Amino acid sequence: MVQPVARPPFNFALIVVLFILLIIVGAAVCI
């Protein structure tokens, strides 16, 4: 996190992917 403003799209995409994976894992565990 030396330059968080350098590549905001990449960081945002990474967070979104992690969030989606978390939802998928949660749904799989619930099933």
Beta strands, then each sheet from edge to edge (+ up, - down):
end
